[in-house]
Amino acid sequence: MKKYSTSLTDNRFGKWGWSIIIYVMILNFFYAALTTDGQNLFPNFFAQVNGWNPNALLAVATPAGIIGIIGNFVFSRMVIKIKAKTIAGVTMIVTGICFAILGFAPNVPVYFVAMCLVCFFAAGFGLSAQPVFMAHWFPKKKGIALGWSTMGAPFSSAFFVSGFSVLFGMAGLQKSFLVIGIIVVIMGIISFFWAKDYPEEVGAYPDNMVPDETEAQEVNDATEEKSQFTLGALMRDKDMWLIAIGFGLMWMTLVGILSQFVPRMMSVGYEQSQALMMLTVVSIIAIPGSYFWGWLDSKIGTKKASFIFAFSYVFALVCLIASTNAVVVWIGCICAGFGIGGLLNLLTSMVISVYGRKDFVFANSVIVPIASILRVLAFLLVAVLLQVSQGSYTLPYVVFIVIDIIGAVLILLVTNKCKGRN
């Protein structure tokens, strides 16, 4: 006899629900590994083997990230018409091929093009398709389900860097990229058999919860009704801008802290090896942190959880500004790490809350690219503020505290009603 869920905070997702959560967790893992975490290794490995300038290779990450934002918008609009399963499968296959080619790049221009292609197509499965699965499968239990699935990103931070380093030592540069590329291609092929766009396709219920007659009728009505959220309508919608800018500012704060975490720790007296160890610990802390923010979302609501999330980073920044003793530093590190997996969790959950299960894809296709633009601007802002402050991190951190608070206030102004179709 099937055991259906009766609570928004239990982990009774059913076998198919757990299957989708694990699948999305894998998508998050590969997206973070190939586009973000790998940047800690790729430039130095290519410099070591080919004698290229590692700084020139590292500089590729910024334009490649911008190309990834474009890819996110393109594939998010495509997923409105094409199944998320198809987008995920195809883009994983192409990303795997591009990543394998990256390892054989004969010069920096080819490296640049291959890296841009990896970021462009990886956005298809990592940013455009994966949240659609969560919206379709878990419209009510989105918080707790996202708490599990977003663990994929911190898992990558904690284990991909060390794992790829071992693979590089054993197989060399080209074979390492080839092996990972093949694994991603295989995962893309498996997607066509594993992933399911809707629980109804396999005789399951959304959230693994049996709907009452009213909810069932609402689902039928929503299926027949044409969405009101065209691109133009979204651009005129106040809540779209509040969510995109609010979470974009909080995302900027998170990136501003983590992108300069090692240099900051070194500036207050820690050795590079100690700073890297602390970053690893921060990444591991993010794994249970993902679940915590999902649980809190389900327990008190997305808006309240997002507000608490924002101020946890204010607290982290205050601790990192002080950094007068090891205890204060570690408290700041724990707060920063705990939130790594929480932001995309809460962002996705907020979009589902406001725009509903059926209209999520329309809203998400605009909101996440806008928020991502603000995220990318964090690198430029940090560079400018460090230049102004002559290398002191106090000014950048104070600015990020203000930015984070503004983001929290904007989220508080978001409507409490679902204006989309469930």
Secondary structure per residue as TSV (DSSP state, phi and psi in degrees):
chain	resnum	aa	ss	phi	psi
A	1	M	-	360.0	130.5
A	2	K	-	-69.3	140.6
A	3	K	-	-103.0	103.6
A	4	Y	-	-86.3	157.0
A	5	S	-	-81.6	146.9
A	6	T	-	-128.1	1.9
A	7	S	-	-132.8	146.2
A	8	L	T	-76.8	-11.8
A	9	T	T	-114.4	7.4
A	10	D	S	-89.4	169.5
A	11	N	-	-105.9	26.9
A	12	R	-	-89.6	82.6
A	13	F	-	-95.8	-9.5
A	14	G	H	81.7	161.4
A	15	K	H	-63.5	-37.7
A	16	W	H	-73.7	-35.4
A	17	G	H	-63.5	-44.4
A	18	W	H	-64.4	-35.8
A	19	S	H	-60.4	-44.3
A	20	I	H	-68.2	-39.9
A	21	I	H	-60.3	-44.8
A	22	I	H	-65.8	-40.2
A	23	Y	H	-60.8	-47.4
A	24	V	H	-66.1	-34.7
A	25	M	H	-59.0	-40.6
A	26	I	H	-66.4	-40.7
A	27	L	H	-60.1	-44.2
A	28	N	H	-62.9	-38.5
A	29	F	H	-61.2	-51.6
A	30	F	H	-68.6	-35.6
A	31	Y	H	-63.7	-49.1
A	32	A	H	-63.3	-39.5
A	33	A	H	-64.9	-47.1
A	34	L	H	-79.8	-29.9
A	35	T	H	-104.8	-23.2
A	36	T	T	-123.0	-64.0
A	37	D	G	-62.8	-35.1
A	38	G	G	-63.4	-21.2
A	39	Q	G	-66.7	-14.8
A	40	N	G	-72.5	-18.0
A	41	L	T	-118.7	-44.4
A	42	F	H	-54.1	-50.2
A	43	P	H	-57.9	-43.4
A	44	N	H	-68.7	-36.7
A	45	F	H	-65.9	-43.9
A	46	F	H	-66.5	-38.0
A	47	A	H	-64.1	-39.9
A	48	Q	H	-66.2	-40.3
A	49	V	H	-84.3	-43.8
A	50	N	H	-103.6	-7.3
A	51	G	-	75.5	19.9
A	52	W	-	-79.9	164.0
A	53	N	-	-76.0	114.7
A	54	P	H	-63.4	-31.1
A	55	N	H	-66.9	-36.5
A	56	A	H	-65.3	-38.2
A	57	L	H	-70.9	-38.0
A	58	L	H	-65.1	-34.1
A	59	A	H	-63.7	-22.1
A	60	V	T	-63.7	-26.5
A	61	A	H	-59.7	-35.9
A	62	T	H	-67.8	-55.3
A	63	P	H	-63.4	-33.4
A	64	A	H	-64.3	-37.1
A	65	G	H	-64.9	-38.0
A	66	I	H	-65.8	-41.0
A	67	I	H	-60.3	-36.3
A	68	G	H	-64.3	-36.2
A	69	I	H	-64.2	-41.7
A	70	I	H	-61.6	-43.1
A	71	G	H	-61.0	-39.7
A	72	N	H	-59.5	-45.9
A	73	F	H	-64.7	-45.5
A	74	V	H	-59.6	-50.6
A	75	F	H	-74.8	-28.4
A	76	S	H	-67.9	-33.0
A	77	R	H	-74.7	-34.2
A	78	M	H	-68.1	-34.6
A	79	V	T	-69.5	-12.8
A	80	I	T	-66.4	-35.9
A	81	K	T	-101.5	-28.6
A	82	I	S	-111.6	144.7
A	83	K	-	-59.4	144.1
A	84	A	H	-60.5	-34.8
A	85	K	H	-60.0	-41.6
A	86	T	H	-68.1	-44.4
A	87	I	H	-60.5	-45.7
A	88	A	H	-63.2	-47.7
A	89	G	H	-63.3	-49.3
A	90	V	H	-64.8	-45.9
A	91	T	H	-69.5	-30.6
A	92	M	H	-66.9	-41.5
A	93	I	H	-62.4	-48.4
A	94	V	H	-65.8	-40.1
A	95	T	H	-62.0	-43.0
A	96	G	H	-60.8	-41.7
A	97	I	H	-64.3	-45.7
A	98	C	H	-63.5	-38.0
A	99	F	H	-67.2	-39.6
A	100	A	H	-63.1	-42.3
A	101	I	H	-62.8	-36.5
A	102	L	H	-54.3	-40.0
A	103	G	H	-65.0	-21.8
A	104	F	T	-102.2	11.7
A	105	A	-	-57.4	123.7
A	106	P	-	-83.1	-15.5
A	107	N	S	-156.0	173.7
A	108	V	H	-65.3	-41.4
A	109	P	H	-58.2	-40.9
A	110	V	H	-66.9	-39.8
A	111	Y	H	-57.3	-45.0
A	112	F	H	-60.6	-48.2
A	113	V	H	-64.4	-44.9
A	114	A	H	-64.2	-40.3
A	115	M	H	-66.1	-39.2
A	116	C	H	-63.8	-40.4
A	117	L	H	-66.4	-39.4
A	118	V	H	-60.0	-47.8
A	119	C	H	-66.4	-37.4
A	120	F	H	-63.9	-52.4
A	121	F	H	-77.8	-30.1
A	122	A	H	-64.3	-29.8
A	123	A	H	-60.5	-26.1
A	124	G	I	-61.9	-49.4
A	125	F	I	-90.0	-29.1
A	126	G	I	-85.3	-29.1
A	127	L	I	-120.1	-30.1
A	128	S	I	-93.9	-46.3
A	129	A	I	-84.9	-44.3
A	130	Q	H	-60.8	-39.5
A	131	P	H	-69.3	-23.1
A	132	V	H	-67.0	-41.1
A	133	F	H	-57.5	-44.5
A	134	M	H	-66.8	-38.1
A	135	A	H	-66.6	-40.6
A	136	H	H	-72.6	-34.9
A	137	W	H	-89.6	-30.4
A	138	F	-	-134.6	61.4
A	139	P	S	-65.7	-29.1
A	140	K	S	-99.2	-43.6
A	141	K	S	-93.6	31.1
A	142	K	H	-59.2	-39.2
A	143	G	H	-61.2	-54.7
A	144	I	H	-69.0	-35.1
A	145	A	H	-68.0	-43.2
A	146	L	H	-65.6	-30.8
A	147	G	H	-57.9	-35.7
A	148	W	H	-79.2	-49.1
A	149	S	H	-67.1	-33.6
A	150	T	T	-75.1	-4.4
A	151	M	T	-62.6	-19.6
A	152	G	H	-57.8	-38.8
A	153	A	H	-66.9	-51.4
A	154	P	H	-66.7	-28.7
A	155	F	H	-58.9	-39.8
A	156	S	H	-63.9	-46.6
A	157	S	H	-60.1	-37.4
A	158	A	H	-79.8	-32.3
A	159	F	H	-122.7	-26.3
A	160	F	H	-67.3	-42.7
A	161	V	H	-59.1	-49.1
A	162	S	H	-68.4	-39.3
A	163	G	H	-65.1	-42.6
A	164	F	H	-68.8	-32.2
A	165	S	H	-63.4	-41.6
A	166	V	H	-64.9	-43.6
A	167	L	H	-61.8	-41.0
A	168	F	H	-61.6	-42.2
A	169	G	H	-65.1	-30.6
A	170	M	H	-87.8	-40.8
A	171	A	H	-112.1	-14.1
A	172	G	-	89.0	178.9
A	173	L	H	-66.7	-58.9
A	174	Q	H	-63.9	-44.8
A	175	K	H	-67.2	-32.8
A	176	S	H	-62.5	-47.0
A	177	F	H	-66.6	-36.6
A	178	L	H	-64.8	-43.7
A	179	V	H	-62.5	-49.4
A	180	I	H	-63.8	-40.8
A	181	G	H	-59.2	-43.7
A	182	I	H	-64.1	-41.3
A	183	I	H	-60.8	-42.4
A	184	V	H	-66.0	-40.2
A	185	V	H	-61.9	-45.0
A	186	I	H	-61.6	-41.2
A	187	M	H	-63.4	-36.5
A	188	G	H	-63.3	-41.7
A	189	I	H	-65.2	-43.3
A	190	I	H	-61.6	-30.5
A	191	S	H	-55.0	-36.9
A	192	F	H	-65.8	-21.9
A	193	F	H	-103.0	-28.0
A	194	W	H	-87.9	-54.3
A	195	A	-	-69.9	144.1
A	196	K	-	-130.2	129.7
A	197	D	S	-70.2	-36.2
A	198	Y	-	-132.3	145.7
A	199	P	G	-62.9	-28.7
A	200	E	G	-61.7	-23.7
A	201	E	G	-64.0	-26.1
A	202	V	G	-118.3	21.4
A	203	G	T	72.8	22.6
A	204	A	-	-104.9	168.6
A	205	Y	-	-105.0	148.4
A	206	P	G	-57.1	135.3
A	207	D	G	67.6	3.8
A	208	N	G	58.3	32.6
A	209	M	-	-118.3	130.9
A	210	V	-	-72.1	120.7
A	211	P	-	-75.6	148.5
A	212	D	-	-81.4	178.8
A	213	E	H	-62.8	-38.3
A	214	T	H	-64.7	-45.5
A	215	E	H	-63.5	-40.3
A	216	A	H	-63.4	-39.4
A	217	Q	H	-67.7	-38.2
A	218	E	H	-62.4	-38.2
A	219	V	H	-64.5	-43.4
A	220	N	H	-63.9	-43.6
A	221	D	H	-62.5	-41.2
A	222	A	H	-66.2	-33.8
A	223	T	H	-67.3	-36.1
A	224	E	H	-81.9	-27.5
A	225	E	S	-77.2	139.7
A	226	K	-	-80.6	137.7
A	227	S	-	-65.4	142.2
A	228	Q	S	-89.1	-8.3
A	229	F	-	-92.9	77.1
A	230	T	-	-77.7	172.5
A	231	L	H	-60.4	-43.0
A	232	G	H	-63.2	-42.0
A	233	A	H	-64.2	-39.4
A	234	L	H	-65.2	-40.2
A	235	M	H	-65.7	-21.1
A	236	R	T	-96.4	-0.8
A	237	D	-	-89.0	123.9
A	238	K	H	-61.6	-42.8
A	239	D	H	-65.8	-32.8
A	240	M	H	-59.7	-45.6
A	241	W	H	-69.5	-37.9
A	242	L	H	-62.8	-43.8
A	243	I	H	-69.0	-47.5
A	244	A	H	-62.9	-47.3
A	245	I	H	-75.4	-41.3
A	246	G	H	-58.5	-53.0
A	247	F	H	-72.4	-29.7
A	248	G	H	-61.6	-41.2
A	249	L	H	-67.5	-39.3
A	250	M	H	-68.1	-36.4
A	251	W	H	-64.7	-40.9
A	252	M	H	-59.5	-41.8
A	253	T	H	-62.2	-46.4
A	254	L	H	-59.6	-48.1
A	255	V	H	-65.7	-37.7
A	256	G	H	-60.7	-36.4
A	257	I	H	-73.9	-51.5
A	258	L	H	-73.3	-32.5
A	259	S	T	-68.5	-22.8
A	260	Q	T	-118.5	23.1
A	261	F	H	-63.9	-50.2
A	262	V	H	-63.9	-49.5
A	263	P	H	-58.4	-37.4
A	264	R	H	-63.8	-46.1
A	265	M	H	-63.9	-37.5
A	266	M	H	-68.2	-31.9
A	267	S	H	-69.9	-19.5
A	268	V	T	-105.9	16.5
A	269	G	T	110.8	-2.6
A	270	Y	-	-83.5	145.1
A	271	E	-	-71.0	158.7
A	272	Q	H	-59.3	-40.8
A	273	S	H	-62.4	-38.8
A	274	Q	H	-67.2	-41.8
A	275	A	H	-63.9	-41.1
A	276	L	H	-65.6	-38.2
A	277	M	H	-63.5	-40.3
A	278	M	H	-64.3	-38.1
A	279	L	H	-65.2	-37.8
A	280	T	H	-63.4	-43.2
A	281	V	H	-62.1	-42.4
A	282	V	H	-58.4	-41.9
A	283	S	H	-65.9	-38.5
A	284	I	H	-68.9	-39.0
A	285	I	H	-60.4	-30.5
A	286	A	H	-64.4	-23.1
A	287	I	H	-66.1	-56.8
A	288	P	H	-66.5	-25.4
A	289	G	H	-61.1	-37.7
A	290	S	H	-57.9	-45.4
A	291	Y	H	-67.8	-39.5
A	292	F	H	-59.1	-46.6
A	293	W	H	-67.9	-33.0
A	294	G	H	-65.6	-42.6
A	295	W	H	-63.9	-45.3
A	296	L	H	-63.3	-38.9
A	297	D	H	-56.5	-49.5
A	298	S	H	-67.6	-30.3
A	299	K	H	-79.5	-45.0
A	300	I	H	-118.9	-5.6
A	301	G	-	105.3	152.0
A	302	T	H	-65.7	-41.7
A	303	K	H	-64.2	-47.4
A	304	K	H	-64.4	-41.8
A	305	A	H	-63.1	-38.8
A	306	S	H	-66.2	-37.8
A	307	F	H	-65.2	-44.2
A	308	I	H	-64.5	-39.4
A	309	F	H	-57.8	-47.9
A	310	A	H	-58.9	-43.6
A	311	F	H	-78.8	-16.2
A	312	S	H	-67.2	-30.7
A	313	Y	H	-79.2	-30.1
A	314	V	H	-60.9	-45.3
A	315	F	H	-62.9	-42.6
A	316	A	H	-61.3	-42.5
A	317	L	H	-66.1	-39.3
A	318	V	H	-60.9	-43.5
A	319	C	H	-63.5	-41.2
A	320	L	H	-72.4	-27.6
A	321	I	H	-69.3	-44.0
A	322	A	H	-65.8	-60.6
A	323	S	-	37.8	42.3
A	324	T	-	-85.8	-21.9
A	325	N	S	-147.5	166.6
A	326	A	H	-62.3	-35.7
A	327	V	H	-64.2	-45.8
A	328	V	H	-63.3	-42.2
A	329	V	H	-61.4	-45.9
A	330	W	H	-67.8	-33.4
A	331	I	H	-62.7	-43.7
A	332	G	H	-62.7	-40.8
A	333	C	H	-63.4	-42.1
A	334	I	H	-64.1	-43.9
A	335	C	H	-63.5	-42.3
A	336	A	H	-65.2	-45.2
A	337	G	H	-66.3	-37.2
A	338	F	H	-61.7	-24.9
A	339	G	T	-95.8	-5.4
A	340	I	T	-55.9	-48.6
A	341	G	T	-82.9	-6.4
A	342	G	H	-82.3	-29.1
A	343	L	H	-65.5	-53.9
A	344	L	H	-65.7	-29.2
A	345	N	H	-59.0	-54.6
A	346	L	H	-71.0	-35.5
A	347	L	H	-61.4	-50.3
A	348	T	H	-60.9	-43.3
A	349	S	H	-62.3	-39.4
A	350	M	H	-65.2	-41.6
A	351	V	H	-63.2	-40.9
A	352	I	H	-63.6	-42.5
A	353	S	H	-60.7	-41.5
A	354	V	H	-86.1	-36.9
A	355	Y	H	-109.8	-4.7
A	356	G	H	80.4	169.1
A	357	R	H	-63.9	-42.3
A	358	K	H	-81.1	-28.5
A	359	D	H	-103.7	4.9
A	360	F	H	-56.1	-45.5
A	361	V	H	-62.0	-34.9
A	362	F	H	-66.1	-49.2
A	363	A	H	-70.1	-42.2
A	364	N	H	-64.4	-29.2
A	365	S	H	-67.0	-17.5
A	366	V	H	-107.1	-40.9
A	367	I	H	-65.2	-49.8
A	368	V	H	-64.5	-43.1
A	369	P	H	-59.1	-39.4
A	370	I	H	-65.3	-45.3
A	371	A	H	-62.6	-35.5
A	372	S	H	-67.6	-32.9
A	373	I	H	-62.0	-43.4
A	374	L	H	-64.3	-37.9
A	375	R	H	-59.3	-45.9
A	376	V	H	-65.3	-32.7
A	377	L	H	-65.8	-14.8
A	378	A	H	-59.3	-38.5
A	379	F	H	-63.8	-43.9
A	380	L	H	-66.2	-42.5
A	381	L	H	-62.9	-43.4
A	382	V	H	-61.4	-44.6
A	383	A	H	-60.5	-44.1
A	384	V	H	-66.3	-45.4
A	385	L	H	-67.9	-36.1
A	386	L	H	-66.2	-34.8
A	387	Q	H	-66.5	-44.3
A	388	V	H	-64.7	-40.6
A	389	S	T	-88.5	5.5
A	390	Q	T	56.8	44.6
A	391	G	T	91.7	-4.1
A	392	S	-	-80.8	137.2
A	393	Y	S	-88.7	-4.5
A	394	T	H	-63.0	-47.9
A	395	L	H	-61.3	-50.4
A	396	P	H	-57.1	-40.3
A	397	Y	H	-69.8	-36.7
A	398	V	H	-64.6	-42.0
A	399	V	H	-62.3	-41.1
A	400	F	H	-68.9	-30.2
A	401	I	H	-62.0	-45.4
A	402	V	H	-63.2	-44.8
A	403	I	H	-60.1	-43.1
A	404	D	H	-64.4	-41.9
A	405	I	H	-64.5	-41.8
A	406	I	H	-60.0	-43.4
A	407	G	H	-59.4	-42.4
A	408	A	H	-63.3	-41.7
A	409	V	H	-63.5	-42.1
A	410	L	H	-61.7	-39.4
A	411	I	H	-65.5	-34.2
A	412	L	H	-64.5	-23.1
A	413	L	T	-85.8	-6.4
A	414	V	S	-68.3	143.8
A	415	T	-	-59.8	151.2
A	416	N	S	-92.2	0.4
A	417	K	S	-105.6	150.2
A	418	C	-	-86.3	118.7
A	419	K	-	-99.4	-0.1
A	420	G	S	-105.9	-165.0
A	421	R	-	-102.2	129.2
A	422	N	-	-95.7	360.0
